[in-house]
């Protein structure tokens, strides 16, 4: 029997349980909107209609950026509407601006179980025939498959050692490896709060932030790790900051900001 559509209003207070934790079993489509935004008013009814059509196969979460500025800042929302697809606690896809129904459904169908069926690990890992090696590596990283992604990155490097995606893909792989042993960011956050000197917990928590697309929080944690313990993981804080810069690109204002902060620590 089909389930009813699942629609929620996401806030800073319920985001961890209703979005991050819920995404472990059901993908969550998060719509960042504002009452004054014309394209938002066009997009929201479309998303609600799609949610009704998909009958509970994904959760639609709506975030009013006028009321939830903390969440908008957390996810570095720079324009609205911005829509994120969260799965297994990580942002795995997104789009900005009003999109046609066909494009939204095409995005959802890459992650949402088919009608009356379940998404198996094998189906999730199946490679489309036209998928390029760098896209395969990126998708496996989204799925947090460290072994598969590592193999795909190695194959890409063997085929094209100067591929422009390689540095960022390798960096994302290190984040997956760092997060993998401690998969619960809630416990990690509590561990760091209880013991700020817990370098391993801080490093894993930062990796979880990076994988979720929250690089502001990730960079802050790695900078603090660098400040507290340069010996942990062979200077893991500094190395991770540099790897995050590879993912973000030099044009990102966070990179300039944290390069300055790193320089202040080093000198």
Secondary structure as UniProt FT lines:
FT   STRAND          6..9
FT   TURN            12..14
FT   HELIX           16..21
FT   HELIX           22..24
FT   STRAND          28..33
FT   TURN            35..36
FT   HELIX           38..54
FT   TURN            55..56
FT   STRAND          59..64
FT   TURN            65..67
FT   HELIX           69..74
FT   TURN            75..76
FT   STRAND          82..87
FT   TURN            88..89
FT   STRAND          90..96
FT   HELIX           101..109
FT   TURN            110..111
FT   TURN            115..116
FT   HELIX           121..125
FT   TURN            129..130
FT   HELIX           133..142
FT   TURN            143..144
FT   HELIX           146..159
FT   TURN            161..162
FT   TURN            164..165
FT   HELIX           166..180
FT   HELIX           185..194
FT   TURN            196..197
FT   HELIX           199..211
FT   TURN            212..213
FT   HELIX           215..228
FT   TURN            230..235
FT   HELIX           236..248
FT   TURN            250..251
FT   HELIX           253..266
//
